[in-house]
């Protein structure tokens, strides 16, 4: 069964919205950290998203793969760039990383198909 990253990110988004209602301070702090860490500095925001995708792949985090593939698609990343990030993950993480590297490419393709912004 293929994973549907558009549906996965929508579902996670719905539940993180619930968490924002239940834990507003904690969630606000998390999103502030996300914005601060991801902002352009000496390393541009797009490169930081590539790093985040790589971490998602090597940590086997489907939600991370989905959200960062979606963000990278929106930032103009190419399929070839996603494949290069995936190759570095496989190099560093072996077979388990290969499984999630393939998923990262699938996630990017799903968002590139334009069915969800």
Secondary structure, 3 states (H helix, E strand, C coil): CCCCHHHHHHHHHHHHHHHHHHCHHHHHHHHHHHHHHHCCCCCCHHHHHHHHHHHHHHCCCHHHHHHHHHHHHHCCCCHHHHHHHHHHHHHHHHHHHHHHHHHHHHHHHHHHCCCCC
